[in-house]
């Protein structure tokens, strides 16, 4: 009996040993096949994959939330009556013909009151150091102004909902320079006070401009015919061409602006996406610049037809031009002997009124405005290529130009609303 028990125990031990040996051999083979740290790496990979998926899901959730919020605002905006004569920027469709309460729409996007929300900024403008021509840190330049022309397609919805609130928070909160807004008809009487309430951080002046007047030698029938001929049918109409004429030369002679020395121009579709961290006028003065821009590019050749020929005619007839000025204009305007339509992109620009009222600058503008082919209205010459030639004639040295980077002055021109970042509260 004992012998049988010993034999059974021995068989059991052998079987157990075989099982253990097989299990050990399997684990060793697995380790050899996958590497000693396989389990740990697998866990890390799983975690990383989950995190990546979670981020994607979270981003989709956030996008959905934003979409829902935008849809909510959109539906609220859609409830506002829009006249048959105006097109809703956000929908791109013409709505029923009912009275259009633009002021109510503007007030809808007004920032919430924070105690002093309705108190206009009336702070004292500090002087800059005349002995060194360098502004004191934190001082505002008293004779500087921000200029905007209000009206047209983007004059209402886009400007009030996106552009102006960001100008107010991202620029005027830390740099409360005076804002001078030119406006054209039609503008409701209660629309301007509503706009004023959107700019809580500075003083605002409104000035009406009359775009009915055309240059001598140009009639309304001429403009109607020119803008409907050939390729011109694809480009902007009368109002836009009047705007180009306004910025190219007309505005700089206004009596209401003669008190100022420096200007910053923005448009109703100019977006300041983040807080401006340095004063653009300080940079202009400290660098002894007369003109500041953020990029130089070429214009569409379809809207510069005969512009260079007109420039050559002006240079042949302007008695005060020297050979040096002629060569300077050619050096800017020509590439390999061919006019390339250069333009300082002036939807954002910083400069001096002295430059825009320089004798050569105004001489060129008046010549282009009053002589055949009347290209501003016939060929939709833009204010940017026109003023680029005028600046090249007036400024004798490239050191008088300042190139502003996007870090110095964050700027976007007419981005889609989905690409516009939320407001950020600056520290100043």
C-alpha positions as CSV (number, residue, x, y, z in Angstrom):
1,X,0.0,0.0,0.0
2,X,2.8,2.4,0.9
3,X,4.6,1.4,-2.4
4,X,1.5,2.3,-4.4
5,X,1.2,5.7,-2.6
6,X,4.8,6.4,-3.3
7,X,4.3,5.6,-7.0
8,X,1.2,7.8,-7.3
9,X,3.0,10.6,-5.5
10,X,5.9,10.3,-7.9
11,X,3.7,10.3,-10.9
12,X,1.9,13.4,-9.6
13,X,5.2,15.2,-8.9
14,X,6.4,14.4,-12.5
15,X,3.2,15.7,-13.9
16,X,3.4,18.9,-11.8
17,X,7.0,19.3,-12.9
18,X,6.1,18.9,-16.5
19,X,3.3,21.5,-16.2
20,X,5.6,24.0,-14.5
21,X,8.4,23.4,-17.0
22,X,5.9,23.9,-19.9
23,X,4.5,27.2,-18.4
24,X,8.1,28.5,-17.7
25,X,9.1,27.6,-21.3
26,X,6.0,29.4,-22.7
27,X,6.7,32.6,-20.7
28,X,10.3,32.6,-21.8
29,X,9.3,32.1,-25.4
30,X,6.8,35.0,-25.1
31,X,9.4,37.3,-23.6
32,X,11.9,36.4,-26.3
33,X,9.3,37.1,-29.0
34,X,8.0,40.5,-27.6
35,X,10.9,41.8,-25.5
36,X,11.2,41.9,-21.8
37,X,9.2,45.1,-21.3
38,X,6.3,44.2,-23.6
39,X,3.5,44.5,-21.0
40,X,4.7,47.9,-19.8
41,X,5.0,49.3,-23.4
42,X,1.6,47.9,-24.3
43,X,0.0,49.7,-21.3
44,X,1.7,53.0,-22.2
45,X,0.6,52.6,-25.8
46,X,-2.9,52.0,-24.7
47,X,-2.9,55.1,-22.5
48,X,-1.5,57.3,-25.2
49,X,-4.0,56.1,-27.7
50,X,-6.8,56.7,-25.2
51,X,-5.5,60.2,-24.5
52,X,-5.3,60.9,-28.2
53,X,-8.8,59.8,-28.8
54,X,-10.0,61.7,-25.7
55,X,-8.4,64.9,-27.1
56,X,-10.1,64.4,-30.4
57,X,-13.4,63.7,-28.8
58,X,-13.0,66.7,-26.5
59,X,-12.1,68.9,-29.4
60,X,-15.2,67.7,-31.2
61,X,-17.3,68.4,-28.1
62,X,-15.9,71.9,-27.8
63,X,-16.4,72.6,-31.5
64,X,-20.0,71.3,-31.1
65,X,-20.5,73.6,-28.1
66,X,-19.2,76.5,-30.0
67,X,-21.3,75.6,-33.0
68,X,-24.4,75.4,-30.7
69,X,-23.5,78.7,-29.2
70,X,-23.0,80.3,-32.6
71,X,-26.2,78.8,-33.8
72,X,-28.0,80.2,-30.8
73,X,-26.6,83.7,-31.5
74,X,-27.4,83.2,-35.2
75,X,-30.9,82.3,-34.5
76,X,-31.3,85.3,-32.2
77,X,-29.8,87.5,-34.9
78,X,-32.1,86.0,-37.5
79,X,-35.1,87.0,-35.5
80,X,-34.1,90.6,-36.1
81,X,-35.9,92.1,-39.1
82,X,-33.6,92.8,-42.0
83,X,-34.6,95.2,-44.8
84,X,-34.9,94.1,-48.4
85,X,-32.2,96.6,-49.4
86,X,-29.6,95.1,-47.0
87,X,-28.0,91.7,-47.0
88,X,-27.5,89.8,-43.8
89,X,-23.7,89.2,-43.5
90,X,-24.2,86.1,-41.4
91,X,-26.7,84.4,-43.7
92,X,-25.9,85.8,-47.1
93,X,-29.7,85.9,-48.0
94,X,-32.2,88.7,-48.3
95,X,-34.9,88.7,-45.7
96,X,-38.4,90.1,-45.7
97,X,-38.8,93.8,-46.2
98,X,-39.4,95.3,-42.8
99,X,-37.9,98.2,-40.8
100,X,-34.3,97.3,-39.9
101,X,-33.3,98.1,-36.3
102,X,-29.6,98.2,-36.7
103,X,-29.0,99.8,-33.3
104,X,-30.8,96.9,-31.6
105,X,-28.5,94.4,-33.4
106,X,-25.4,96.4,-32.4
107,X,-26.5,96.5,-28.7
108,X,-27.0,92.8,-28.8
109,X,-23.3,92.3,-29.1
110,X,-22.3,95.0,-26.6
111,X,-20.1,93.7,-23.8
112,X,-21.8,93.3,-20.4
113,X,-21.5,96.3,-18.1
114,X,-18.8,96.2,-15.5
115,X,-19.5,99.2,-13.3
116,X,-17.9,101.8,-15.5
117,X,-19.0,100.4,-18.8
118,X,-21.0,103.4,-19.8
119,X,-18.5,106.0,-18.7
120,X,-16.5,107.3,-21.7
121,X,-12.7,107.4,-21.2
122,X,-11.7,111.0,-20.4
123,X,-8.2,110.4,-19.1
124,X,-5.5,113.0,-19.5
125,X,-3.1,112.4,-22.4
126,X,0.5,112.6,-21.2
127,X,3.1,114.4,-23.3
128,X,6.2,112.6,-24.8
129,X,9.7,113.6,-24.2
130,X,10.5,116.3,-26.8
131,X,14.2,116.4,-26.0
132,X,14.7,112.8,-27.0
133,X,11.7,112.4,-29.3
134,X,10.9,109.2,-27.3
135,X,7.6,108.7,-25.6
136,X,7.7,108.0,-21.9
137,X,6.7,104.5,-21.0
138,X,2.9,104.3,-20.6
139,X,2.3,107.8,-22.1
140,X,-0.1,108.3,-24.9
141,X,0.8,110.5,-27.8
142,X,-1.7,113.4,-27.6
143,X,-1.8,114.3,-31.3
144,X,-2.5,110.7,-32.5
145,X,-5.8,109.3,-33.7
146,X,-7.3,106.1,-35.0
147,X,-9.3,106.4,-38.2
148,X,-12.1,104.2,-39.5
149,X,-14.6,104.6,-42.4
150,X,-17.9,103.0,-41.4
151,X,-20.5,101.9,-44.0
152,X,-21.1,99.3,-46.7
153,X,-21.5,95.6,-46.5
154,X,-19.3,95.1,-43.4
155,X,-20.4,98.3,-41.7
156,X,-22.9,96.7,-39.5
157,X,-23.0,93.0,-38.5
158,X,-19.3,92.1,-38.9
159,X,-18.0,95.4,-37.5
160,X,-20.3,95.5,-34.5
161,X,-20.2,91.8,-33.6
162,X,-16.5,91.0,-34.3
163,X,-14.2,93.9,-35.2
164,X,-15.2,96.7,-32.9
165,X,-15.4,94.7,-29.6
166,X,-11.9,93.4,-30.2
167,X,-10.6,96.9,-31.0
168,X,-12.1,98.0,-27.8
169,X,-10.7,95.3,-25.6
170,X,-7.4,94.3,-27.4
171,X,-6.3,97.8,-28.2
172,X,-8.2,100.7,-26.7
173,X,-8.2,99.3,-23.2
174,X,-4.5,99.7,-22.9
175,X,-4.0,102.4,-25.5
176,X,-7.1,104.7,-25.4
177,X,-6.3,106.8,-28.4
178,X,-9.1,108.9,-29.8
179,X,-11.2,107.1,-32.4
180,X,-12.5,109.2,-35.4
181,X,-15.2,107.4,-37.4
182,X,-16.2,108.6,-40.8
183,X,-19.6,107.4,-41.9
184,X,-21.6,107.5,-45.0
185,X,-25.3,107.2,-45.7
186,X,-27.5,105.3,-45.0
187,X,-26.8,105.3,-41.3
188,X,-29.7,105.4,-38.8
189,X,-29.7,108.2,-36.2
190,X,-29.7,105.7,-33.3
191,X,-27.0,103.5,-34.9
192,X,-24.1,105.8,-34.0
193,X,-24.9,105.9,-30.3
194,X,-25.2,102.1,-30.3
195,X,-21.7,101.9,-31.9
196,X,-20.4,104.4,-29.3
197,X,-21.6,102.1,-26.5
198,X,-19.4,99.3,-28.0
199,X,-16.3,101.4,-27.5
200,X,-16.1,101.9,-23.7
201,X,-12.4,102.6,-23.4
202,X,-11.9,105.7,-25.5
203,X,-13.5,108.9,-26.9
204,X,-15.2,108.5,-30.2
205,X,-16.0,111.2,-32.8
206,X,-18.3,110.6,-35.7
207,X,-18.1,112.6,-39.0
208,X,-20.4,112.3,-41.9
209,X,-18.8,112.2,-45.4
210,X,-20.6,112.8,-48.7
211,X,-19.7,110.2,-51.4
212,X,-22.1,111.7,-54.0
213,X,-19.6,114.0,-55.5
214,X,-17.4,112.7,-58.3
215,X,-14.2,114.1,-59.8
216,X,-14.5,116.8,-62.4
217,X,-14.9,115.1,-65.8
218,X,-16.6,112.0,-64.4
219,X,-20.4,111.5,-64.5
220,X,-22.7,109.0,-62.9
221,X,-23.4,107.5,-66.4
222,X,-19.6,107.1,-66.9
223,X,-19.2,105.2,-63.6
224,X,-22.2,103.0,-64.4
225,X,-20.8,102.2,-67.8
226,X,-17.3,101.6,-66.7
227,X,-18.1,99.2,-63.9
228,X,-20.2,97.1,-66.2
229,X,-17.7,96.7,-69.0
230,X,-15.6,93.6,-69.5
231,X,-13.6,92.4,-66.5
232,X,-14.7,95.3,-64.4
233,X,-18.1,93.5,-63.9
234,X,-16.2,91.1,-61.5
235,X,-15.0,93.9,-59.2
236,X,-16.5,96.3,-56.7
237,X,-18.9,99.0,-57.7
238,X,-19.3,102.7,-57.2
239,X,-19.2,102.8,-53.4
240,X,-16.0,100.9,-53.1
241,X,-14.3,103.1,-55.7
242,X,-15.4,106.2,-53.8
243,X,-13.9,104.6,-50.7
244,X,-10.6,104.1,-52.6
245,X,-10.6,107.7,-53.6
246,X,-11.4,108.8,-50.1
247,X,-8.4,106.9,-48.5
248,X,-6.0,107.6,-51.4
249,X,-6.1,111.4,-51.0
250,X,-9.3,113.1,-50.0
251,X,-9.4,112.4,-46.3
252,X,-6.0,113.7,-45.4
253,X,-6.9,117.3,-46.2
254,X,-10.0,117.3,-43.9
255,X,-10.0,120.3,-41.5
256,X,-11.2,118.1,-38.6
257,X,-8.0,116.2,-38.7
258,X,-5.5,119.0,-38.9
259,X,-5.0,118.9,-35.1
260,X,-3.4,115.5,-35.3
261,X,0.2,114.5,-36.3
262,X,-0.1,110.7,-36.3
263,X,-2.8,108.3,-37.4
264,X,-3.6,104.6,-37.3
265,X,-5.9,103.4,-39.9
266,X,-8.2,100.4,-39.5
267,X,-11.2,99.1,-41.4
268,X,-14.6,97.8,-40.4
269,X,-13.4,94.2,-41.2
270,X,-10.0,94.6,-39.3
271,X,-9.7,92.0,-36.6
272,X,-7.2,92.5,-33.7
273,X,-7.2,88.8,-32.6
274,X,-5.2,89.3,-29.3
275,X,-4.1,92.1,-27.1
276,X,-1.7,94.6,-28.5
277,X,1.4,94.6,-26.2
278,X,3.2,97.8,-27.4
279,X,2.1,101.2,-28.5
280,X,2.3,101.5,-32.3
281,X,2.8,105.3,-32.1
282,X,5.7,104.9,-29.7
283,X,7.4,102.6,-32.3
284,X,6.8,105.1,-35.1
285,X,8.3,108.0,-33.1
286,X,11.2,106.1,-31.5
287,X,12.3,104.8,-34.9
288,X,11.9,108.2,-36.6
289,X,9.5,106.6,-39.1
290,X,7.0,108.5,-41.3
291,X,5.1,105.4,-42.3
292,X,4.4,101.9,-40.8
293,X,2.9,98.9,-42.6
294,X,2.7,95.1,-42.0
295,X,3.3,93.8,-45.5
296,X,4.1,94.8,-49.1
297,X,2.4,92.8,-51.9
298,X,1.4,93.0,-55.5
299,X,-2.1,94.1,-56.6
300,X,-4.3,92.3,-59.0
301,X,-3.2,93.4,-62.5
302,X,-6.9,93.7,-63.6
303,X,-7.3,96.7,-61.3
304,X,-4.0,98.4,-62.1
305,X,-4.7,98.9,-65.8
306,X,-2.8,102.0,-67.1
307,X,-1.8,103.0,-63.6
308,X,1.9,103.0,-64.4
309,X,1.3,104.8,-67.7
310,X,-0.5,107.5,-65.7
311,X,2.4,107.6,-63.2
312,X,4.8,108.2,-66.1
313,X,2.6,111.0,-67.4
314,X,2.6,112.6,-64.0
315,X,6.4,112.3,-63.6
316,X,6.8,114.0,-67.0
317,X,4.6,116.9,-66.1
318,X,5.4,117.5,-62.4
319,X,7.9,120.3,-62.4
320,X,9.2,119.7,-58.8
321,X,10.4,116.1,-59.5
322,X,14.1,115.5,-59.5
323,X,15.8,112.6,-61.3
324,X,16.5,111.1,-57.9
325,X,12.7,111.0,-57.1
326,X,11.9,109.5,-60.4
327,X,14.5,106.7,-59.9
328,X,13.2,106.1,-56.4
329,X,9.6,105.6,-57.6
330,X,10.8,103.3,-60.4
331,X,12.8,101.3,-57.9
332,X,9.7,100.6,-55.9
333,X,7.2,100.2,-58.8
334,X,9.2,98.0,-61.3
335,X,10.6,94.5,-61.2
336,X,12.9,93.7,-64.1
337,X,11.6,96.8,-65.8
338,X,7.9,95.8,-65.5
339,X,5.3,97.4,-63.2
340,X,4.2,94.8,-60.7
341,X,1.5,96.8,-58.8
342,X,3.2,97.1,-55.4
343,X,1.1,98.2,-52.5
344,X,1.7,98.7,-48.9
345,X,-1.3,96.8,-47.4
346,X,-3.1,99.7,-45.9
347,X,-6.1,98.1,-44.1
348,X,-3.6,98.5,-41.3
349,X,-1.2,101.4,-41.5
350,X,0.5,103.9,-39.1
351,X,1.8,107.2,-40.4
352,X,2.0,110.9,-40.3
353,X,-0.4,113.4,-41.7
354,X,2.7,115.4,-43.0
355,X,3.5,112.4,-45.3
356,X,-0.1,112.2,-46.7
357,X,-0.1,116.0,-47.2
358,X,3.3,116.1,-48.8
359,X,3.4,118.2,-52.0
360,X,4.4,115.2,-54.2
361,X,2.0,112.8,-52.6
362,X,-1.0,115.1,-53.1
363,X,0.3,116.1,-56.5
364,X,0.2,112.5,-57.7
365,X,-3.2,111.9,-56.2
366,X,-4.7,114.9,-57.8
367,X,-3.2,114.0,-61.2
368,X,-4.6,110.4,-61.0
369,X,-7.9,111.7,-59.8
370,X,-8.5,114.4,-62.4
371,X,-6.9,113.1,-65.6
372,X,-7.7,110.4,-68.1
373,X,-8.3,107.5,-67.8
374,X,-9.9,108.4,-64.4
375,X,-8.7,105.0,-63.3
376,X,-10.1,105.0,-59.8
377,X,-13.6,104.8,-61.3
378,X,-12.8,103.3,-64.7
379,X,-10.4,100.5,-63.6
380,X,-11.0,100.3,-59.8
381,X,-7.6,101.5,-58.9
382,X,-7.3,100.8,-55.2
383,X,-6.0,103.3,-52.6
384,X,-3.2,101.0,-51.7
385,X,-1.2,101.0,-55.0
386,X,-2.0,104.7,-55.4
387,X,-0.6,105.7,-52.0
388,X,2.4,103.4,-52.5
389,X,3.5,105.5,-55.5
390,X,2.8,108.7,-53.6
391,X,4.8,107.5,-50.5
392,X,7.7,106.4,-52.7
393,X,7.8,109.9,-54.2
394,X,7.6,111.7,-50.9
395,X,9.9,109.7,-48.7
396,X,13.6,110.0,-49.5
397,X,14.9,107.2,-47.4
398,X,13.8,103.6,-46.7
399,X,14.8,104.1,-43.1
400,X,11.7,106.2,-42.7
401,X,9.6,103.1,-43.1
402,X,8.6,100.8,-40.2
403,X,7.5,97.2,-40.8
404,X,5.2,96.1,-38.0
405,X,5.2,92.4,-37.3
406,X,2.1,90.5,-36.2
407,X,3.7,90.2,-32.7
408,X,4.0,94.0,-32.5
409,X,0.5,94.5,-33.7
410,X,-1.7,91.4,-34.1
411,X,-3.9,91.8,-37.1
412,X,-6.2,89.8,-39.4
413,X,-8.1,91.1,-42.3
414,X,-11.7,89.9,-42.6
415,X,-11.2,86.4,-41.3
416,X,-14.2,84.0,-41.3
417,X,-16.1,84.2,-38.0
418,X,-15.2,80.6,-37.2
419,X,-11.5,81.6,-37.2
420,X,-11.9,84.6,-34.8
421,X,-10.6,83.8,-31.4
422,X,-12.6,84.8,-28.2
423,X,-11.8,88.1,-26.5
424,X,-8.8,88.1,-24.2
425,X,-8.6,90.5,-21.3
426,X,-5.2,92.4,-21.5
427,X,-3.1,93.3,-18.5
428,X,-2.1,96.9,-18.6
